[in-house]
């Protein structure tokens, strides 16, 4: 499973456990989690070949702005299509990850109780975060140091410890999800029935998914737009290894709580029910997602070119982001709920190993990008090659690690 799957009760369900009842493994949700993990790998695999990447590699890891934390390797071969793909991904996929992470939280929390639930989250989120930040992230950023012209682990370590922070790469998702889980566990301890109330609130989602969508959009507007006007949407806060995109933190929590509400109501007759209203309207949601994204990038384009009415255009941009995010998230859920009808061996394996793929892929991605610097290939060829190789290498590595029983219990 991927990083969103860590809230499920059983990471490797037996076939007999797979049904659509609340609290059980849900095939469509599991496959969607795996798909989002592939989007994460693809996102990072093609970043080096996007048109908006800095034109040259940094001379050192220390000067600001440290764009290398987002773009570990700089390649001069670019492709415009990857820019659109990355923009579309960034609009929704992390929000969807938090939503899916919340789906099984209430069932697990109610069954285990807040104390055991929190201890389980610390093991299955906190421990992988520490290992990913301490081991995978430095491995992933070492090619950045090599591209600056540096050589040797000693020189890399000297610059790394002088940063003032500890870049953790994609592992930031894990610690923030752990914080959200702890908050919800504390709420359960204070108000044991709050999840049931959320479930009743989500009861209309089955027959009226657009109503639930509208409420999610409104909540996201309140959570995101004011912060995005006060704080640069591209700005990341950091203390030690704990990074987060400042303007989106409450927005992510809104999606997490929305996932809890859907899961608390139940998957058999709720928003994610096979054959439900959302699934039947998958075509409309998909078309709406494309239209919402095109509208959003149009707004962003006007906002960047406008020299006046900056506040107004920033507000429009925030609203466009929120609407595109929700539409794309619902479209992905609709497609997977509609088309996932039977088990598939490849998707089963990907689902079982996706959490590990999320944890280790970043190192494979950056090293593959660094190796391909010496080849005169187009950006699209390099991006696809890095994606395919990174998925296969991360998949194989995770499958091998999961043969260790103690590792398998965590990922």
C-alpha positions in Angstrom: 0.0 0.0 0.0 1.1 3.6 -0.3 1.4 6.4 2.2 -2.4 6.8 2.2 -2.9 3.1 3.0 -1.3 3.3 6.4 -4.6 4.0 8.0 -6.2 0.8 6.8 -6.6 -2.0 9.4 -4.9 -4.6 7.3 -2.2 -3.8 4.7 -2.3 -7.2 3.1 -5.9 -8.4 3.2 -6.7 -12.0 2.3 -9.1 -12.4 -0.6 -11.9 -13.4 1.8 -11.6 -10.1 3.6 -12.2 -8.0 0.6 -15.7 -6.6 0.5 -17.3 -3.2 0.5 -18.5 -3.1 4.1 -17.2 -0.2 6.4 -14.1 -1.3 8.2 -13.1 -3.9 5.6 -10.7 -3.7 2.8 -12.3 -2.0 -0.2 -10.8 -3.1 -3.6 -11.5 0.2 -5.4 -10.0 2.3 -2.6 -7.0 0.0 -2.4 -6.3 0.2 -6.1 -6.9 4.0 -6.1 -4.3 4.3 -3.3 -1.8 2.4 -5.5 -2.6 4.6 -8.4 -2.0 7.8 -6.4 1.4 6.3 -5.4 2.2 5.9 -9.1 1.3 9.6 -9.6 3.7 10.5 -6.8 6.5 8.6 -8.5 5.7 10.0 -11.9 5.5 13.5 -10.5 9.0 13.3 -9.1 10.4 11.4 -12.1 9.5 14.2 -14.6 10.3 17.2 -12.4 13.8 17.5 -13.8 12.4 17.8 -17.3 9.7 20.5 -16.7 10.0 23.9 -18.5 9.8 25.8 -15.2 12.8 24.1 -13.6 15.7 26.5 -12.7 18.0 26.9 -15.7 21.2 25.8 -13.9 22.2 23.7 -11.0 23.1 25.5 -7.7 26.7 26.2 -7.0 26.2 24.9 -3.4 23.5 23.4 -1.3 23.6 26.4 1.1 22.4 29.6 -0.7 18.8 30.6 -0.8 16.4 30.0 -2.4 17.0 26.3 -2.2 15.1 25.1 -5.2 17.1 21.9 -5.2 14.9 20.6 -2.5 12.1 20.4 -5.0 14.3 19.8 -8.0 17.2 17.6 -6.9 18.6 17.2 -10.4 18.5 19.9 -13.2 18.5 18.7 -16.8 18.5 21.0 -19.8 16.2 18.6 -21.7 12.7 19.8 -21.1 9.2 19.0 -22.3 6.1 21.3 -22.0 3.8 18.3 -21.5 5.5 17.4 -18.2 4.8 21.0 -17.0 1.1 20.5 -17.5 1.2 17.0 -15.9 3.0 18.3 -12.8 0.6 21.2 -12.6 -2.4 18.9 -12.7 -0.9 16.6 -10.1 0.0 19.4 -7.8 -3.6 20.6 -7.9 -5.1 17.6 -6.2 -3.1 14.5 -5.5 -1.8 15.3 -2.0 -5.3 16.3 -1.0 -6.7 13.1 -2.3 -4.0 11.2 -0.3 -5.1 12.8 2.9 -8.8 12.1 2.0 -8.1 8.4 1.4 -6.0 8.2 4.6 -9.0 9.3 6.6 -11.4 6.7 5.1 -10.6 3.9 7.5 -9.6 6.0 10.5 -12.9 6.0 12.4 -13.4 2.2 12.2 -9.9 1.6 13.4 -10.1 4.2 16.1 -13.4 3.0 17.4 -12.2 -0.6 17.5 -8.8 0.0 19.1 -9.4 3.0 21.2 -7.4 6.3 21.1 -4.3 4.9 23.0 -3.7 1.8 21.0 -4.6 3.6 17.8 -2.0 6.3 18.5 0.7 3.8 19.3 -0.1 1.9 16.1 0.2 5.2 14.1 3.5 6.0 15.7 4.9 2.7 14.6 3.4 2.7 11.1 4.0 6.4 10.3 6.6 7.7 12.7 9.1 5.0 12.3 9.0 5.0 8.5 9.3 8.8 8.6 12.4 8.7 10.7 14.0 6.1 8.4 13.0 7.9 5.2 14.3 11.2 6.5 17.5 9.8 7.9 18.4 7.4 5.1 16.4 7.9 1.9 16.5 11.7 1.8 20.3 12.1 2.0 20.7 9.4 -0.6 18.2 11.2 -2.9 19.9 14.6 -2.5 23.5 13.4 -2.8 23.2 13.7 -6.7 22.3 17.3 -6.1 25.6 17.8 -4.3 27.4 16.0 -7.2 25.8 18.3 -9.7 27.1 21.4 -7.8 30.6 20.1 -8.5 31.1 18.6 -5.1 32.7 15.2 -4.4 32.9 13.0 -1.4 30.6 12.2 1.5 32.5 14.4 3.9 31.9 17.5 1.8 28.3 16.6 1.4 27.8 16.1 5.1 29.5 19.4 5.9 27.0 21.3 3.7 24.1 19.1 4.8 24.5 19.8 8.5 24.9 23.5 7.8 21.5 23.8 6.2 19.7 24.5 9.5 17.0 22.0 8.5 17.0 18.4 7.4 15.1 18.0 4.1 13.0 14.9 4.3 11.7 14.8 0.7 8.3 13.2 0.2 8.3 11.8 3.8 6.8 15.1 5.0 3.4 13.5 4.3 4.0 10.9 7.0 4.7 13.2 9.9 1.8 15.5 9.0 -0.6 12.5 8.7 0.6 11.3 12.1 -0.2 14.7 13.6 -3.7 14.6 12.0 -4.2 11.1 13.5 -3.2 12.2 16.9 -5.6 15.2 16.8 -8.4 12.9 15.8 -7.5 10.4 18.5 -7.6 13.2 21.1 -11.0 14.3 19.8 -12.2 10.7 20.2 -11.0 10.6 23.8 -12.9 13.9 24.5 -16.0 13.2 22.3 -16.3 9.5 21.6 -19.2 9.9 19.1 -17.8 12.6 16.9 -17.1 10.2 14.1 -20.6 8.9 14.1 -21.8 12.5 13.8 -19.4 13.0 10.8 -20.9 9.8 9.3 -24.4 11.2 9.5 -23.2 14.4 8.0 -21.8 12.4 5.0 -25.0 10.3 4.7 -26.2 12.5 1.8 -23.0 11.8 -0.2 -24.4 8.5 -1.5 -27.4 9.9 -3.4 -26.2 13.4 -3.7 -22.4 13.4 -4.2 -22.5 16.9 -5.7 -23.9 18.2 -2.4 -21.0 16.6 -0.5 -18.7 18.0 -3.1 -20.1 21.5 -2.7 -19.7 21.4 1.1 -16.1 20.2 0.7 -15.4 23.1 -1.7 -16.8 25.6 0.7 -14.8 24.2 3.6 -11.7 24.2 1.5 -12.3 27.8 0.5 -12.4 28.8 4.1 -9.4 26.7 5.0 -7.2 27.7 2.0 -8.0 31.0 0.4 -7.3 33.3 3.4 -3.9 31.6 4.1 -2.9 31.7 0.4 -3.5 35.5 0.4 -1.3 36.0 3.5 1.4 33.4 2.7 3.0 32.7 -0.7 1.3 29.4 -1.9 4.7 28.1 -2.9 6.2 28.7 0.6 7.2 25.8 2.8 7.6 26.0 6.5 10.3 23.9 8.1 11.8 23.0 11.5 14.3 20.2 11.6 13.0 17.5 9.2 9.4 18.7 9.5 8.4 20.4 6.3 4.9 21.4 5.2 3.3 23.7 2.6 2.1 26.4 4.9 -0.9 27.7 3.0 -2.3 24.2 2.5 -2.0 22.6 5.9 -5.6 23.3 7.0 -6.9 22.5 3.6 -5.3 19.0 3.9 -6.9 18.6 7.3 -10.3 19.4 5.8 -9.8 16.6 3.2 -8.6 14.2 6.0 -11.7 14.9 8.0 -13.9 14.5 4.9 -12.4 11.0 4.4 -13.2 10.2 8.0 -16.8 11.2 7.4 -17.1 9.0 4.3 -15.6 6.1 6.1 -17.6 6.5 9.2 -20.8 6.4 7.2 -19.7 3.2 5.4 -18.4 2.2 2.0 -21.2 -0.2 1.0 -23.8 2.5 0.6 -21.8 5.7 0.8 -19.9 8.0 -1.6 -17.6 5.2 -2.7 -20.2 2.5 -3.1 -19.9 0.4 -6.2 -22.7 1.3 -8.5 -23.5 4.4 -6.5 -24.3 7.8 -7.9 -20.7 8.9 -8.0 -19.6 5.8 -9.9 -22.5 6.1 -12.4 -21.5 9.7 -13.2 -17.8 9.0 -13.6 -17.8 10.5 -17.2 -19.2 13.8 -16.0 -16.8 14.1 -13.1 -13.8 13.3 -15.5 -14.9 15.9 -18.0 -15.5 18.4 -15.1 -12.0 17.7 -13.8 -10.4 18.5 -17.2 -12.5 21.7 -17.5 -11.7 22.8 -14.0 -8.0 22.3 -14.5 -8.0 24.3 -17.8 -9.9 27.1 -16.1 -7.5 27.1 -13.2 -4.4 27.3 -15.3 -6.0 30.1 -17.3 -6.7 32.0 -14.1 -3.1 31.4 -12.9 -1.8 32.6 -16.3 -3.8 35.9 -16.0 -2.7 36.3 -12.4 1.0 36.0 -13.2 0.7 38.5 -16.1 -1.5 41.0 -14.3 0.4 44.0 -12.8 -2.7 45.4 -11.0 -5.5 43.9 -8.9 -3.0 41.5 -7.3 -5.2 40.6 -4.4 -8.2 40.0 -6.6 -6.3 37.7 -8.9 -4.8 35.9 -6.0 -8.2 35.3 -4.7 -9.4 34.0 -8.0 -6.3 31.7 -8.1 -7.1 30.3 -4.7 -10.7 29.6 -5.7 -9.7 28.0 -8.9 -7.2 25.7 -7.0 -9.9 24.6 -4.5 -12.4 23.9 -7.2 -10.0 22.0 -9.5 -8.6 20.0 -6.5 -12.1 18.8 -5.4 -13.2 18.0 -9.0 -10.1 16.0 -9.8 -10.3 14.1 -6.5 -14.0 13.2 -7.1 -13.2 12.2 -10.7 -10.4 9.8 -9.6 -12.7 8.2 -7.0 -15.6 7.9 -9.5 -13.4 6.2 -12.1 -11.9 3.7 -9.7 -15.2 2.9 -8.0 -16.9 2.5 -11.4 -14.3 0.3 -13.1 -12.8 -1.8 -10.3 -14.9 -4.9 -10.6 -12.5 -7.8 -10.0 -9.1 -8.5 -8.6 -6.0 -8.2 -10.7 -2.7 -9.9 -9.7 -0.5 -6.9 -10.8 -2.7 -4.4 -9.0 -2.8 -6.6 -5.9 1.0 -6.7 -5.8 1.3 -3.0 -6.4 -1.2 -2.3 -3.7 0.7 -4.4 -1.2 4.0 -2.8 -2.0 2.9 0.8 -2.7 3.6 2.2 0.8 7.2 1.0 0.5 7.4 2.4 -3.0 6.4 5.7 -1.7 9.1 5.5 1.0 12.1 4.6 -1.2 11.3 5.9 -4.7 12.8 9.3 -4.3 16.4 8.0 -4.1 15.9 5.9 -7.2 14.4 8.9 -9.0 17.2 11.4 -8.3 20.0 8.9 -9.1 18.4 7.8 -12.4 18.0 11.5 -13.4 21.6 12.1 -12.5 22.8 9.1 -14.5 20.8 10.3 -17.6 22.4 13.7 -17.6 25.2 12.3 -19.8 22.8 11.1 -22.5 21.6 13.3 -25.3 17.9 12.2 -25.2 14.7 14.2 -25.3 13.1 15.3 -22.0 10.0 13.1 -22.7 12.2 10.0 -23.2 14.2 10.7 -20.1 11.1 11.3 -18.0 9.4 8.2 -19.0 12.5 6.1 -18.6 13.0 7.5 -15.0 9.4 6.8 -14.1 9.4 3.2 -15.4 12.8 2.3 -13.9 12.0 4.0 -10.5 8.7 2.1 -10.2 10.3 -1.2 -11.0 13.3 -0.7 -8.7 11.2 0.6 -5.8 8.7 -2.2 -6.3 11.4 -4.9 -6.2 13.2 -3.3 -3.3 9.9 -3.1 -1.3 9.0 -6.7 -2.1 12.4 -7.8 -0.9 12.2 -5.8 2.3 8.8 -7.1 3.1 10.2 -10.6 3.3 11.6 -9.5 6.6 8.7 -10.1 9.1 9.4 -7.0 11.2 9.4 -4.8 8.1 6.3 -6.4 6.7 4.4 -5.6 9.8 5.1 -1.9 9.3 4.8 -1.5 5.5 
